[in-house]
Amino acid sequence: MTNTDLREVRDPELPGRLLAVERDALIPLLRARPDADFALPTAACPGWTVRHVLAHCSSALARVVEHRFEKGVFSPEANDRDIAERATWTNARVVDELERGMTEAGAAIARAGGVLDMVALGEWVHAGDVRETFGEPGAYAGDGLPYALELLVHLTRERGHVPLHADLDDADEPLRLGEVDGRRPPARYIGDTPTLMRLYSGRPLAGARYELAGVAERELCLFD
């Protein structure tokens, strides 16, 4: 992987590709788990179980597909209401809705011109939250990681985020993320790509080995 592999301009099909790859990995895993596993608490989302995370993800994608964006959508309060609306659903029904959303939302995100790209990245991160709760290896890795990294690079540049040069274990040359106008010296990260994704998504870092200089961990987080 080199810098030239990651696009400088938005690829409207990228979020949909990420969702499709993640769907093919996550949905079979969920269908194979017993109902008891859906009640497990998630470390990444305090107060939420696996079921809560999945209901949030499926409802968010349903909103994207159906273009339902009332005032306050995706706020903590709105997320809680969406989860509560699915309280009587079976786990299988929640997974069915999630599968449909991961299949159909890509086209809607592509048409939105970029404002919904973060939804796709958030879905991938939440899939990692679920895998980590289940004790699956490579929670924030897998086949979707290259697409998630490409989307992360684009979003950090588009949003004028903190500039950072990442020396990734599996990359041929440093990767540039964030604002590149030269107003702030770039921070430096040395480590693997899954840990970098954890940093940008504010996920637990216990046991992770990496070096970070010129920026505080909290400054990198893209998610509220």
N, C-alpha and C positions, 0 to 999 in steps of 0.2 A: 504494500500500500504506500502511495506517495501523495503529496499534496495535490498533484494534478488529477488524482483519482476522485477528489471531492469537489463538487461543482461550486463555482463562484456565484452562479445565479440559481434561482429557484427551479427545481424540477417538479412540476405539478403532480407527476405520477408517483413520486417517491413516498409520500405518506401512505398511499394505497398499497404499494409494494411491501412496505414495512408491516402494515396490518395483515396482509395476506400471508406473509411468511410467519408472522407470530400466531395467526389463527391456526395454521397447520401444525404448529408445535404445541400450542396451549390447549386447544379444545380436546384432542385425544387424551391428554393428561388429566383434564378435569373430568371427563366422562369415565375415566378409570378409577377415580377416587371415591371412597365411601362418603355418605352424607356427613358423617362425623367430622371429616376433615374440613368441611366448609365452615364449621364453627370454630376453627382454630384462630387465635388472635394473631394479627400481623404486627411485627415489630416496626415496620416502616410506617404504618398508619395507626398510631395509638388509638385505641377505642374501637377500631374496626376489626371484624373478623374477615376471613377469606370471602365469606358470603357477601359482606358489605362491600368489599373491594370490587367483586365481580358485578354486583348490582349497580354500583356507581359506574363502572366501565360500560356495561351494557346500556344503561340509560343515557349516558353521554353520547354514545354512538347512535342510539335511536333518535336523539334530538338532532344530531347532524344530518342523518338520513332524511328525517321528516321536516327539517328546517324549522325547529321550534326553539326560538331563542328569546324568551320573554325577559323582562328586566330582572337582573340579578342572577341570570343563568350561570351555572358552574360556581356559584358562591358556596361556602360551607352550608349555609341554610338550604339552598336549593338542592345541593347534593344529598343532604339528609332527607329532604322530602322525596326525592327520587328513590332513595333506598327504601323509605317507609312505604311507598306505593307498591313495592315488590315484596313486602313482608310476608304475604300469604302465598307467594309463588313457590313452587317446588324448585329445588336446586337445578334440576334438569331444565326447567323453563327459563331460568336465568341464563344458563349456559346456551340454550337455543337462541335467546335474544342476542347474547354476546356474539355468537357465531354469525348470525345474520348481519349484525352491525359491522363486524370486522370484514365481512364480504362486501357490503354495499356502501360503506361510508367513504371509501377511497375516492370514488367519483365525485361525491359532494364536496369533499375537502379540496380536490383538484380545482373544481369550479369556483371555490371561494376566494381564490387569489392569494392565499397565504395566511389569512387570519385564523384558519382552523388547523394549521399544520401542527401546532403544539398538542392538539388532541391526540394525534397519532403517536407522537413521542410519549405522551402521558400513558397511553394504553400499553405501550411496550414496557414502560417502567413498572406499571402496576402488575403486568404479567410476571416481571421479575420479583415483585413483592410476594406474589403467590407462590412462585417456585421456591423462593427462599424459605417461606413458611413451611412448605412441604419437605424441606431438606433436600431439594433437587440440586445437583451440581450445576455450576455455571448459571446462577440465577439471572444475572444481568449480562448474559452472553448469548451463545447460540447462533442460529442462522440469521436472526434478525439484527445482530450487532452491527455489521457493516452499514446497513441501511439506517439504523438508529444513530450511528456516529455521523454519517453524512448529513442527516437531518439536524443533528445537534450543531454541527459546524455552521450550517446555513442560518439556523435560528439565532445563534450567538452573534453572528455578524450582522444580521438584519436588525437585531435589537440593540446594537451598540454595546454589547456586554463587555466585561473586563477582558482585555487582550491577554492571551495565554499561548505560549509555545509548549506543545506537548511532545515529549520524546517517548513514544509508545514502543513497548517491547516488540510489537509485531509490525512496525512501520519502518520504511527505509529512510525517512527523513522526518524532521519535526513537523507537526501539524499545527496550523495557525487557527485559533478560535477567537471569537470576539472582535471588538473594534480594532481596525488596523490603520487608523489615521495618524498614529505616531504621537498622540497627545499624552499617552501614558505608556511607560516602558512595559513591555509584556512580562507577565508572570511566567514561571517555568514549572512544568510538571514532568516528572519522570516516573514511569510505572506502566501498568497494563491498562488496556482499554476498558474492561469492565469496571475497574476502580475509578477511572475517569468519569464513566457514566454515573456511578454512585455519587461522586462529588457534585456533579451538575444537577442531580435529582435529589440531593439531600438525604441519601439513603445511608443506613448504618455502615460503618467502616471497620468494624471490629476485626482485627487480624490482618487488615490490608497493609501491604508494604508499598510505599510510594514516597516520593519527595515532592514538596510543594513550596515554592519560594515566590515572594513578591505579591502574594494575595492571601487573604484569609479564606478558609474553607467555606464559610457562610456566604462570602461574596460571589462564589461560583454558582450557587444554587439558582436555577431558573424557575423553580416552582415555588409558589407561595406556601 
